Each structure stands twice: as structure tokens, then as C-alpha cells.
Amino acid sequence: MSVLFLFRVTGKSWVKMIKYILGLSFKFFAQAARLLLFSLDEKSRQKNQVSLILVFSKRKKN
């Protein structure tokens, strides 16, 4: 119901909304990739991977 309502109200601008959401997710993945790249030690790399997994699991639950 709400999706159809939004589609009728926004019209063509829903494409802009999708692009905006994709842009946000892309920025998040870019930050995650930078975290992994900047961690040179194996220990810190493992810690970053664990924290990334925690972030992803929290996002999936929400």
C-alpha cells in the first residue's frame, strides 16, 4: 500500500530515491573497504572483519 502510494506521489522521482539509496550503500561499502585496506597487520585485519560482520548482522536485523 505505502509503496504504491509513494510511487503515485513521487512519480519519476522514485528513480532518484533508488539512486540515492544505492549511493548511500556504496559509500558504506567504500568505507568498509578502506578499513580493510588500511589495516596492515593480520590481527587488526581480523578485528576489522569481525566488526564488519557485526555491522552487517545489525543492519540485516534492522
Secondary structure, DSSP 8 states (H G I E B T S, - for coil): -HHHHHHHHHGGGHHHHHHHHHHHHHHHHHHHHHHHHH--SHHHHHHHHHHHHHHHHHHHH-
